[in-house]
Amino acid sequence: MTQEFTITKKVAKQGSNAIIILPKILQVKPNSLVELKIKVLNGGNQK
């Protein structure tokens, strides 16, 4: 069964990495295969 969601999130920072945290409501289990498409809506603070 394929489920499809659209979410808009800010990219967080963890150490030197930029990360996206998935909401718990999505209930994505470890080792699940997902397709992730990213569209940057604004540039944020670019260096």
Secondary structure, DSSP 4 states (H G I P E B T S, - for coil): ---------PPEEETTEEE-PPPGGG-PPTT---------SS--S--
